[in-house]
Amino acid sequence: MPVGRRMSIKSKYPTSAFEKSKEKQKEISSGQKKEKQKRILEEIKKKKSDSGGLNNRKKVTDAGGLKYKNLYRECKKELRAAEKKLRSKNDELLRERSEVDLKNQEISGLKEKLYTISEMNSDIKANYDSLKKEKDDMEKHLNEVILNLQMQLNEANQGLENREYFDKRFEDIKKDNKNFQRKINRLKQQNTKKDEKISKLKKELDVLDMKLYEQRQEIEAYTNIDPDFILHTLIELLSPENYKQYSLANDLSRKLRRVEKGLRIVSKVQQNKNDGVGTELYGNLYKKFDDFLFVDLEGNKYTIAGKPNYKGYTNGIPVSAYMVENGEVIISYVYRKYLKEFSMEAEILLNTKTKGKKDKKDGDQFEPIGDFSVLVVSSRNGVKYRDRLKLHGIKADAVDGFEIKARTLELMDKADVVILCVDSMTQTFHDYAKQQNDPKYQYIYKANEEKVVARVIYVKHHLGI
């Protein structure tokens, strides 16, 4: 009779309730953004109707800005629709994984039952063997007793006075033997039922193993889809009815051309050597005598091994670069838009002297940046940076950099952009942001208002928000 083995199954649990709460908070934040944007538009319309002294050129500029905002909102709406569809696919995949986990738990429970039944079967077998041995011993003893009785009966034939006594003794022994035989038969029946139950459980286990294998194959088919297959599928599904939903393909094409152009520059500088390229870095170019020096967003400096042919290089111009051998970089792309804001940040980075405070301007004089959310982590002037970002139409918030609270980490996860003032916050937040490996986390040394605004503009265009 086979003996069951104890088995264990490792389960992968679905996404935590915290992630679901995170998605819900994003939806709430999106609704609040739309309401605030609607209020801002109403205020702008009211101010435009009250200000009759503005010239025609300003009206045209405002109309163009409104048209750009409307176009930006439409693009953002389509992007959200695509993200919602992707989240739906992810939720579907998570549900599949959850079903697999439930099946794993069922299999684990069945295997535990199988083990318990096998243990019971082993005990029953041991009892059966013991009873069988006891029966054999009893039969042997009974045969000896019968033989002795026969001898005694033979002797008792000579004396009828002892015959009744021996007959009674013989009947008692036969009765005991029948009782033992019934007990053995009952144990045999119980053992047969246990064997049938074990066989049934094994068949169910085989069926569940097959379902589990099929579900794992299906999950692997979803997780191992390569970009070629995805792009081919998107191309085949493109039609006049749904072409508007493919507007993001233009961004993919532009990024593909930018990456190819950058790699061609790297290949040209390396003279077709197969040295490869390292991580793509983002930062600014600073003048050093008659040449330029590349400084990334964390303040690390690199020597430039090569850069594109561009006559408009200025101090502080934003660029992207690839790391190559000997710790050098090759400039792969130059960001020509918003050069004024990045040049201002570059000038502040190089000049460590404290500047006098400027007179505050009217909120109307601050150029709108966007309607996304920004969290400033700083123990000094965090509220000041928050108020400045609000003047640019941003939904900004600030937290103390030296107060370690779970709420702070939740706000960091929910915000679209997180500005970390490194010299005025605890190392805990710095390590947490590093672990996320997300470009929305930006580190600033010796922060001030202009530097925070310039960095937010840079992240906006880098993330496409």
C-alpha positions in Angstrom: 0.0 0.0 0.0 1.6 3.4 -1.0 2.4 5.9 1.7 1.5 9.6 1.1 4.2 12.3 1.1 3.8 15.7 2.5 4.0 18.3 -0.2 4.1 22.1 -0.2 3.3 24.6 -2.9 4.6 28.1 -3.1 2.0 30.6 -4.0 2.3 34.1 -5.6 -0.2 36.4 -4.1 -1.9 39.0 -6.2 -1.3 42.7 -6.1 -1.8 44.1 -2.6 -4.7 46.3 -1.5 -2.3 49.2 -1.3 -1.8 49.1 -5.1 -5.6 49.1 -5.7 -6.0 52.1 -3.3 -3.2 53.8 -5.3 -5.1 53.4 -8.5 -8.3 54.7 -6.9 -6.4 57.8 -5.5 -5.1 58.5 -9.0 -8.6 58.6 -10.4 -9.7 60.9 -7.6 -6.7 63.2 -8.2 -7.5 63.2 -11.9 -11.0 64.4 -11.2 -9.8 67.1 -8.9 -7.3 68.3 -11.5 -10.1 68.6 -14.1 -12.3 70.7 -11.7 -9.4 73.0 -10.9 -8.5 73.4 -14.6 -12.2 74.3 -15.3 -12.1 76.9 -12.6 -8.9 78.4 -14.0 -10.4 78.6 -17.5 -13.5 80.4 -16.1 -11.3 82.9 -14.3 -9.2 83.5 -17.5 -12.4 84.1 -19.5 -13.7 86.5 -16.9 -10.4 88.5 -16.9 -10.4 88.5 -20.7 -13.9 90.0 -20.7 -13.0 92.6 -18.1 -9.7 93.7 -19.7 -10.9 95.8 -22.7 -7.6 97.6 -23.2 -5.5 94.7 -24.4 -4.4 95.0 -28.0 -5.3 92.6 -30.8 -1.9 90.9 -30.7 -2.3 89.7 -27.1 -5.8 88.4 -27.9 -4.4 86.3 -30.8 -1.7 85.0 -28.4 -4.2 84.1 -25.7 -6.5 82.3 -28.3 -3.5 80.4 -29.6 -2.5 79.4 -26.0 -6.1 78.3 -25.4 -6.1 76.3 -28.6 -2.8 74.7 -27.5 -4.2 73.8 -24.1 -7.3 72.3 -25.7 -5.1 70.2 -28.0 -2.9 69.2 -25.1 -6.0 68.1 -23.1 -7.3 66.0 -26.0 -3.9 64.3 -26.4 -3.8 63.8 -22.6 -7.3 62.4 -22.7 -6.4 59.9 -25.4 -3.3 59.0 -23.4 -5.4 58.3 -20.4 -7.7 56.1 -22.4 -4.8 54.1 -23.6 -3.4 53.8 -20.0 -6.9 52.8 -18.8 -7.0 50.1 -21.5 -3.5 48.9 -20.4 -4.6 48.9 -16.8 -7.6 46.8 -17.8 -5.2 44.3 -19.5 -3.0 44.3 -16.4 -6.1 43.7 -14.2 -7.1 40.8 -16.4 -3.6 39.4 -16.1 -3.7 39.8 -12.3 -7.1 38.1 -12.2 -5.6 35.2 -14.1 -2.7 35.0 -11.7 -5.2 35.2 -8.8 -7.1 32.2 -10.2 -3.8 30.3 -10.5 -2.9 31.1 -6.9 -6.4 29.9 -5.8 -5.9 26.6 -7.8 -2.4 26.3 -6.1 -4.1 26.6 -2.7 -6.7 24.0 -3.6 -4.0 21.6 -4.8 -2.1 22.3 -1.6 -5.2 21.5 0.4 -5.8 18.3 -1.5 -2.2 17.2 -1.1 -2.5 17.8 2.6 -5.7 15.6 2.7 -4.0 13.0 0.6 -1.1 13.0 3.1 -3.5 12.7 6.0 -5.4 9.8 4.4 -2.1 8.1 3.6 -1.1 8.3 7.2 -4.4 6.9 8.3 -4.0 4.1 5.7 -0.6 3.3 7.1 -2.0 3.1 10.6 -4.8 0.9 9.4 -2.3 -1.4 7.6 -0.2 -1.6 10.8 -3.3 -2.5 12.8 -4.3 -5.0 10.2 -0.9 -6.7 10.2 -1.0 -6.7 14.0 -4.5 -8.3 14.0 -3.5 -10.8 11.4 -0.5 -11.8 13.4 -2.7 -12.0 16.5 -5.2 -14.2 14.5 -2.4 -16.5 13.2 -1.1 -16.9 16.8 -4.7 -17.4 17.9 -5.3 -20.0 15.2 -2.0 -21.7 16.1 -2.9 -21.6 19.7 -6.4 -22.8 18.9 -5.1 -25.8 16.9 -2.9 -26.7 19.8 -5.9 -26.3 22.1 -8.0 -28.4 19.8 -5.3 -31.0 19.6 -5.1 -31.0 23.4 -8.8 -31.2 23.6 -8.9 -34.1 21.2 -6.4 -35.8 23.4 -8.4 -34.9 26.4 -11.6 -36.1 24.7 -9.9 -39.3 23.9 -9.0 -39.6 27.5 -12.4 -38.3 28.5 -14.1 -41.1 26.6 -13.0 -43.2 29.3 -14.7 -40.9 31.8 -18.1 -39.4 30.7 -18.1 -37.1 33.7 -15.5 -34.7 32.0 -17.1 -34.6 28.5 -19.5 -31.7 29.2 -16.7 -29.5 30.5 -14.6 -30.0 27.4 -17.5 -29.4 25.0 -18.2 -26.0 26.7 -14.6 -25.0 26.5 -14.4 -25.9 22.8 -17.6 -23.8 22.0 -16.1 -20.8 23.8 -12.9 -20.9 21.8 -14.9 -21.2 18.5 -17.0 -18.2 19.5 -13.8 -16.1 20.2 -12.4 -17.1 16.9 -15.5 -16.0 15.0 -15.4 -12.6 16.8 -11.8 -12.1 15.7 -12.7 -13.1 12.1 -15.5 -10.5 12.0 -13.2 -7.8 13.3 -10.6 -8.6 10.6 -13.2 -8.5 7.9 -14.5 -5.1 9.1 -10.9 -3.7 9.0 -10.5 -5.1 5.5 -13.7 -3.2 4.3 -12.5 0.0 5.9 -9.1 -0.4 4.2 -10.8 -0.9 0.8 -12.9 2.3 1.2 -9.8 4.2 2.0 -8.0 2.9 -1.1 -11.0 4.0 -3.3 -11.0 7.5 -1.7 -7.2 7.8 -2.2 -7.6 6.8 -5.9 -10.3 9.3 -6.4 -8.2 12.1 -4.8 -5.3 11.2 -7.0 -7.5 11.5 -10.1 -8.7 14.9 -9.0 -5.1 16.0 -8.3 -4.1 15.0 -11.8 -7.0 17.1 -13.3 -6.0 20.1 -11.2 -2.3 19.7 -12.2 -3.4 19.7 -15.8 -5.5 22.9 -15.3 -2.6 24.5 -13.5 -0.2 23.7 -16.3 -2.6 25.2 -18.9 -3.1 28.4 -16.9 0.6 28.8 -16.4 1.1 28.4 -20.1 -1.5 31.1 -20.8 0.2 33.4 -18.3 3.6 32.9 -19.9 2.0 33.6 -23.3 0.9 37.0 -21.9 4.2 37.9 -20.1 6.6 36.8 -22.9 5.0 38.8 -25.7 7.9 40.5 -27.7 7.7 44.1 -29.1 7.7 42.7 -32.7 4.5 40.8 -32.1 2.9 43.8 -30.3 3.8 46.3 -33.1 2.7 43.9 -35.8 -0.7 43.4 -34.0 -1.2 47.1 -33.7 -0.4 47.7 -37.4 -2.9 45.0 -38.4 -5.6 46.4 -36.2 -5.2 50.0 -37.5 -8.2 51.1 -39.5 -10.0 54.3 -40.5 -12.4 53.8 -37.6 -9.8 53.7 -34.9 -6.9 55.6 -36.3 -7.4 58.5 -33.8 -6.5 56.0 -31.0 -3.0 55.6 -32.6 -1.9 59.1 -32.0 0.8 57.9 -29.5 2.5 56.1 -32.4 3.9 59.5 -33.5 5.7 59.8 -30.1 7.0 56.2 -30.5 8.3 57.1 -34.0 9.9 60.3 -32.8 11.6 58.6 -29.9 12.8 55.8 -32.2 14.3 58.3 -34.6 16.0 60.1 -31.7 17.5 56.9 -30.3 18.7 55.8 -33.7 20.3 59.2 -34.3 22.0 59.1 -30.9 23.4 55.6 -31.6 24.6 56.7 -35.0 26.5 59.6 -33.3 28.0 57.1 -30.8 29.0 54.7 -33.5 30.6 57.5 -35.5 32.6 58.7 -32.5 33.7 55.2 -31.6 34.7 54.5 -35.2 32.5 51.4 -35.5 34.0 49.8 -32.4 31.7 47.2 -30.7 32.2 48.8 -27.3 28.5 49.3 -26.8 26.9 52.1 -24.8 26.0 52.5 -21.2 23.0 54.1 -19.5 21.4 57.1 -21.0 22.0 60.2 -18.9 20.2 63.6 -18.8 21.7 66.9 -17.8 23.3 70.1 -19.1 26.4 71.4 -20.9 28.5 73.9 -19.1 31.3 75.9 -20.6 34.8 75.1 -19.5 37.3 77.4 -21.2 36.7 76.8 -24.9 35.0 73.5 -24.5 32.0 72.1 -22.7 31.5 69.8 -19.7 28.5 67.5 -19.2 26.9 67.5 -15.7 24.0 65.1 -15.1 20.9 65.8 -12.9 22.7 64.5 -9.8 25.7 66.8 -10.2 28.2 64.3 -11.6 30.6 65.7 -14.1 31.8 63.9 -17.3 34.2 64.6 -20.1 32.6 64.8 -23.6 33.9 62.4 -26.2 31.7 63.6 -29.0 28.5 65.6 -29.7 26.2 66.3 -32.7 27.0 69.1 -35.1 25.0 72.0 -33.7 25.9 75.7 -33.8 23.6 76.8 -31.0 25.4 75.3 -28.0 25.1 77.6 -25.0 25.9 77.4 -21.4 23.3 75.3 -19.6 21.7 73.8 -22.7 19.8 70.6 -21.8 21.0 67.4 -23.5 20.9 63.6 -23.2 24.1 61.5 -23.4 25.3 57.9 -23.4 28.0 56.6 -21.1 31.0 55.1 -23.0 34.4 53.8 -21.9 36.8 55.6 -19.6 34.0 57.4 -17.9 33.3 59.7 -20.9 30.0 60.5 -22.5 28.8 61.1 -26.0 26.0 63.7 -26.4 23.1 62.0 -28.3 20.4 64.7 -28.3 20.0 68.4 -27.7 16.7 69.8 -26.3 16.3 73.1 -28.1 12.9 74.0 -26.6 12.6 75.7 -23.2 16.2 76.6 -23.4 15.6 79.8 -21.4 14.3 77.9 -18.3 17.1 75.3 -18.4 19.8 78.1 -18.9 18.4 79.8 -15.8 18.8 76.6 -13.7 22.3 76.0 -15.1 23.3 79.5 -14.1 22.0 78.9 -10.6 23.9 75.6 -10.3 27.2 77.2 -11.2 26.7 80.3 -9.1 26.6 79.3 -5.4 26.4 82.9 -4.1 23.1 83.9 -2.4 21.1 86.3 -4.4 18.9 89.0 -2.9 15.2 88.5 -2.9 13.3 89.9 -5.8 10.0 91.7 -5.5 7.1 89.3 -5.9 5.0 89.7 -9.0 1.4 89.3 -9.6 0.1 85.7 -10.1 -1.1 86.6 -13.6 2.5 87.2 -14.7 3.6 83.6 -14.1 3.5 81.4 -17.1 1.3 78.3 -16.7 3.3 75.1 -16.7 0.7 72.4 -16.4 -2.1 70.8 -14.3 -0.1 67.8 -12.9 0.8 67.3 -9.2 4.2 68.1 -7.7 5.4 67.2 -4.1 8.3 69.1 -2.6 10.2 67.3 0.1 12.2 69.8 2.1 12.7 70.9 5.7 13.5 74.5 4.5 11.3 76.7 2.3 9.2 73.8 1.2 6.0 75.8 1.6 7.6 78.7 -0.3 8.4 76.4 -3.3 4.9 75.0 -3.1 3.3 78.4 -3.3 5.5 79.4 -6.2 4.5 76.3 -8.2 0.8 77.0 -7.5 1.3 80.4 -9.2 2.2 78.4 -12.3 -1.1 76.4 -12.2 0.4 73.3 -10.7 -1.2 71.3 -7.9 1.6 71.4 -5.5 2.2 70.2 -2.0 5.1 70.2 0.5 6.2 67.9 3.3 9.0 68.2 5.9 12.1 66.4 4.8 13.0 65.3 8.4 9.7 63.8 9.5 9.5 60.2 8.6 5.9 59.2 8.2 4.0 56.7 6.2 1.8 59.5 4.8 4.9 61.1 3.2 5.6 57.9 1.3 2.0 57.7 0.1 2.1 61.3 -1.1 5.4 60.5 -3.0 3.7 57.5 -4.7 0.6 59.5 -5.7 2.4 62.7 -7.0 3.3 63.0 -10.7 6.6 64.7 -9.9 8.6 64.6 -6.6 11.3 67.3 -6.0 13.8 66.1 -3.3 15.9 68.9 -1.7 18.8 66.7 -0.8 20.5 69.0 1.6 17.3 69.4 3.7 15.8 65.9 4.1 16.6 62.6 5.7 18.5 59.9 4.0 15.5 57.6 4.3 13.5 59.5 1.6 16.6 59.5 -0.6 17.0 55.7 -0.4 13.3 55.1 -1.0 13.4 57.2 -4.2 16.5 55.4 -5.4 14.7 52.0 -5.0 11.7 53.2 -7.1 14.0 53.8 -10.1 11.5 56.3 -11.5 12.4 59.5 -13.4 9.6 61.4 -11.6 11.9 61.6 -8.6 14.3 64.5 -9.0 17.2 65.6 -6.7 18.1 69.2 -6.2 21.1 70.6 -4.3 21.0 74.1 -2.8 17.4 74.6 -4.0 15.6 77.9 -4.6 12.4 78.9 -6.3 13.9 79.4 -9.8 15.8 76.1 -9.7 12.7 74.2 -8.5 10.5 75.7 -11.3 13.2 75.0 -14.0 13.5 71.3 -12.8 9.7 70.8 -12.9 9.6 72.1 -16.5 12.4 69.7 -17.5 10.6 66.7 -15.9 7.3 67.7 -17.5 8.8 67.4 -21.0 11.0 64.4 -20.1 8.0 62.4 -18.9 5.5 63.9 -21.4 2.9 64.9 -18.8 
